[in-house]
Amino acid sequence: MLLNFKRSWSVVISKYSQRGIFIMNKKYFSTTVSAVTLALTVAGANMSTAWAGEITYNGTQADYDTYHREDGTYVKPHGSANGNTVTIDNPDNLTEDEYKAPDTVAGASVASGNTSENTVNIKGKAKVTGDVYGAIVGDGDAEKNKVVITDGQIGGRIMGGISNKGSANNNSVDFSGGSVTGMIYGGFGTTGSSGNTVTLNGGTAAAFILGGTSSSGDVKNNSVVVKSGSYGKNIYAGYTDATGVVDNNTLTLNGGTTTALVAGGASRSGASVSNNHVIMDDSATASDIAGGFIFDGAEKGDAIGNSITISSSSKVTGAAYGGSVKGGNGTAKDNVTTISGGANVAGAGGGIAQNGTAKGNKLVINRGTVEIGHGGVSINGSASDNSVEM
C-alpha cells in the first residue's frame, strides 16, 4: 500500500491553517488571564476562609437586581473558595426578552489562595452572556472544580478551573446540551495542567475544545471524551504553546462526529508530545486524527510514543497518524496506529514528519478497511525502521 505523501500532507494537514487553528498563542492566553485578574479585582474577592455558599439564579428581575454591579452581572458566592454550588436556571420559561441573563458566572473566584470542589450548573434554557467558570484564582491552584451544562446559551467560554499563577488539576466540564460560543477548557493553569476532563454528549460548540492547557508548565493526564454530537473545531485532550511537555493525554471518541483535526496531545511551541492517545470506537466519525501533533513550524519538538486505536464501526474520512510533526525539524518516533473491527479509514500511518526524521513508527491493521496506509514517512527528511503489520 502506497500513499502520495506530499498530496496527503497538503490536503489532510495544511488545510487547518485556513480554519483558524493557529489563533491559539501566548498572547491569546495572556490576554485571557489578564481579563480574569481584572474580574477578580472588581469582584473584591479574597475569601479563602469563609463559609461555602449556594446560589440559584432564575433570571428574574429580583435575581438581576441582587447580582448586578456597574461592571455587569457577576454571579458567584461571596463566601468560601471551596465547596460552592451555583445553579443558573429558567424554571419559569421566561422568554429571551424577559430573562435577565448574567454576564459572568463562577463557582468561586479568589485573588489568592486555592479553590476546590466548586460546581456551576447551567440548565433549563438559561442564558449567560459571558464566561462560565467552575472556579478562577489569581495566585493559587484550582482543583476539582466543575461545570455541568445540560441546556442553555453561553455567550463566552466555559472553563472548569483556571489559575493565573498556579496549576489547574482535576477540573471538569460536562457539556450535554445547549450552545457555547467560546472555547471549552477543562482546566488552564499557568504552572501546569493535569487530570482535567471535558465530556461532550451533545449540544453545539462553536470554538476549540481543550481538556487541559498551560502557558508555561507541563500538560499531563488530561482527557476529552466525545459521546455524541457534532463538533466542527479542533479538539485536543492536552495542548500547549509554551515550554512544558504534553504527555499522556487521552482523547476518546465513543460516538458523535468531529469534522476538524482532533488529537490526544498537541503543541505549537516546540514542546514535545509523548505517550498521548486517541481511542476511537462504536460509531464515531472523524475527519483527521493525530495521537500527538506538533504544528505551526515549531523549530524543535518531537512526537514520540503516541498512539491511535480505531475499532468497531468507526469511520475516518481523512487521515489518522499516531504522531505528526508539521513544520520544524522534530522527529516522529515510535508512534503506532492500530485499526481493527469494522473500522473504515481513508488514510493511516504510524508517523509523519515534515523536515525531521520518521523512525520506528508502525501501522497495525488487524481487521477493517484502510484505503491508503504506511508505517512512517518524512517529507523532506529521512525515514527508517517504519513498518506495516497486517
N, C-alpha and C positions, 0 to 999 in steps of 0.2 A: 504494500500500500504506500503510495507516494502522495505528497502534498506540495502544492505550489506555495512555498513558504512566504515568498515576498508578497504574493497576492493575498494570502491568508492574513499576514500581518497588517497589510493596508486596509483590508476590508473588515477584519474582525476586531482589531485593536485600535488602530489610529482613529477610527470614526468617533471615538468617545471624546476626543478633544473638541468636537463640534457640539457635543451635548452638554458641555459645561463642567466636565469632570475636574478641570484644573482651577476651579474657583476657590478650592479649599487651600489656604496657605496660612502662614504665620500671622500675616496682617489680619486676616479674617478672624482667626481665633482671638488675637489680641483685642480687636475691636469688640468682639462679643463679650469677653470677660470684663473689659473696662465698663461696658454698659451695665453689667451685673453689679460691679462695685458701686456705681452711681446709685443704682436702685437700693442697695444696702444702706448707703449713707442717708438717702432721703427717707427710707423707712425707719431710720433711727434704731436699727437692730443690733443688739449686742447682748443677747439674753440667753446665755447658755445654762443658767442655773435655776430658772423659774419653772413653773408647772407646765405640763402638757396641755394642749388645747384641742378643741374640736369645733369646726365651723361648718355650717351648711348654708350655702348661698343659693337662693332660688330665683334670682333675677328680678326680685320685686323692687319697688321704689324704696322701701324701707331698708332692704339689703344695700342698695346703692348708696343711700344716704349714710349708712353706717360705715362703709369702707371707702367711700370716695374722698380723695385728697386733691390738692391742687395739681399734683403731678399725675393724677389718674387714679383708677380704682385698683388697689393692690390688696388682694385677698390673701391674708396669711395670719396665723396665730400670733398673738402678742405676748406669748409666754415662753415656753421651753424651746430648745433647739432639737428636742428628741421626742418621739412618740406622738406627734400631732397628726390629726386627720382633717383634711379639708375636702368637702364634697360640693361640687358645682352641679346643680340640677335644674330642671324645669318641670316640676310636678304639676303645675297648673296649665301647662301647654300654652304659655304666653307666646304671642306672635313675635316676629322679629322686631317689630316696632315697639312692642310692649316690654320685651325682655331687656333689662338693664345689664348689659354684658360687662364683666370686669375686664380691666386691661391686662393685669398680670396676676398669676396665681402661684403660690408657693406653700409647700407643707411647712417649711421653716426657712428663715434667712438670717444669717448672723455675719457680722463683720469679722469676728474672730472666735475661735473655738470650733469644736466638731459638731456635726449634725448626724443623726442616725434615726432610722426606723420611722420616718415621716411618710405620710401617704396622701396623695391627691387623687380623688375620684371625679371623673367627668362623665355625666350620663344624661339621659332624658332630653336630648336635643338642646342641651345647654350651649352657651357660646362664650368664648374668651377671645378678645380681640388681639391680645398679645401672647406672651410666652407662658408656659406651664412648667414648673419645677417641682420635683419631689422635695428637693432642698438645694439651697445655694449658700455657699460660705466664702468669705473673703480670704481669711488666713486660718486654715484648718482643713480637716478631712470631711468628706461627705460619704457616709457609708449606710448601706441597707435602706435607702430611701426608694420610694416607688411612685409611679404614676400609672393609674389604671383608667383607660378611656374606652367606654363601651358605646358612646354616642356623643354627638355634639360637634361644634365647629371651633377649631383652634386657628386663630389668625397668625400666630407666631410659631415658635419652636416648642418641642417637647423634650425635657431633659429629666432623667431620673435623679441624677445628682451631679452637681457641678462645684468645683473648688478652684478659686483663683490662685491660691498659693500652696495648695496641698494636693492630696490624692483623692480619687473617686473610686470606691471599691464596693462591689456587690450591690449596686443600684440597679433598678429595673424599670422598664416601660412595657406595659401590656396594652397594645392597641388593637381593638377588635371591631371598631365601628366609628362612624363619623368621618371627619376630614381634618387634615392638618396642612397648613400652607408652608410652614418652615421645616427645617431639618428635625430629625428624631435622633437623640443621643441616649444610650443607656447611662453613660457616665463620661464626664470630662474632668480630668484633673491635671493641673499644671505639672506636678511632680510624678504623676503616674496614674494609670487606669487599669484596674484588674477586677475580674469577676462580674462585670456589668452585663446586663442582658436586655435585649429587645425582643419581644414576641409579637408577631404580626398575624392577625387572624381575621382580616377583613378591613374595611374602611378604605379611605383614599388618602394617600400620602404624596405630596407634590414635590418633595425635595429628597436629598440624600438621607440615608439611614445608616447610623454607626452604632455598633454595640458599645465600644469603648474607644476613647481617643485621649491624647495628651499633647501638650505643647512643648514639653521638654523631657518627659520621663518615659519609662517603658510601658508598653501596651500589651498586657498578657491576660490570657484566660477569659477573654470576653466572648460573648456569643450573640448571634441573631438567629431566631427561629421563625421561618415563614410557614404558616399552616394553611392559609388561604388568602385570597385577594389577588389583586393585580397591581404591580409596582413598576413604575417607569423610570426610576432614577437609580443611581448606583447604591449598592448595599455592601458594607464592609463590616465584618464582625469586629475587627480591630484595625485602627488607622492612625498614622502619624505623618506629619510633615516636619518633624523635628529630629532629634538625635537618638532617642530611645529605640530599643528593639521592638519589633512586633512579633510576638511569639505565642504559639499555642492558642490562637483564637479560632472559633468554630462557627461556620455558617451552616445551618441545617435547613434544607428545603424539603418539607414534608408534603407540600401542596402549593397551590397558587401559581402565579405566573410572574416572572421578572423579565423585563424587556431591555434592561441596560446591564452593563458589566457588574457582576457580583463576585465577592472574594472573601475568603476566610481572613486574610490579613493583607493590608496594603500600605505602601509608603511612597511618598513623592520627594523625600528629603535626602535620600541616600542611606537611610536606616535599613538594616537587613530585616527580611521577613523569613521566619523559620518555623517549621512544625505547625503551620496553620492548616486548617482542614475545611473542606466543603463536603457535606454529606447530602446526597440528593436521592429521594426515593418516593414511593407512592406514585401519585400522578402529577408531580411537579413539572413545570415547564420553564426553561430558562433560555435566554439568548446566548450569553457568553459568561464563562466561569473561569476563575483562577483560584487555586488554593492559596498561593501567595503571589502578590502583584507589586512590582516596582515600576513607577511611571514618571513621566514628565522630564525625562532627560537627566535624572539624578546621576552624578558622576560616579558615585560609589553605591554600594548596597547590593547584597546577594539574596537570591531566593533559594533557600536550602531546606530540603526535607519536608516540603509542603505536599499536600495530597488532596485528591478529589476521588470520591466514591459515588458512582452513579448506578442505581439499580431499579428494580421493579419496572413500572411503565413510564419512567421519567423520560423527558424529551429535551434535548439541547439543540436549538436551531442554528447556533453559531459554532463556537469553538470552546473546548474545555482543556485548560492547561494546568497541570499540577503546580508549576512555577513559571512565572512570566516576568521578564525584565525588559521593559521598553525604554530605550534610551540609556545613556551612560555605558559603563564598562563592567557592570555587575555580572556575576556568574549565576546561572541556573543549574543547580546541582542536586542530585538525589531526590528529585521530585517524582511523584507517582500519580498516575491517573488510572483508576480501575473501573471497568464497565462490566455489568453483569445483568442477569434477569432479562426483562424485555425492554431494556433501555434503548432509545434511539438517539444517536449522536451524529451531528453533521460532520464535525471535525474534532479530533482529540490528539493530545500529545502529552508526554511526561513533562517536558520543559522547553522553554524557548527563550533565547537571549538575542538582543539586537546587536551589540558590539562585543560583548564578553563571551565567555565560554559556556557551552552547554555540555555537562558531563554527568554521566551516571543516572540519567533520567529514564523513566520506564513507563510504557503504556501497557496495561494488562487488560486483555479482552477475554473474559470468561464466557459470556453469552451476550446477546444483544446485537445491535446493528451500529456499525461505525462506517460512515461513508468514506472518510479520509483520515488516516492516522499516522503517527510517527512516534519514535521514542523520545528524541530531543533534537533540537536544531538551533544553530546560531546564524543570524542573517549576515553579519559582517565579521564574525569571529570564528573560533574553532569549535568543533563538536566531536566528542569521543565517548565511548562506552555507554551509549544510549541504546535502548532495546525495546522491542515489541514482543510481548508474550501472548500467545493465543492458545 
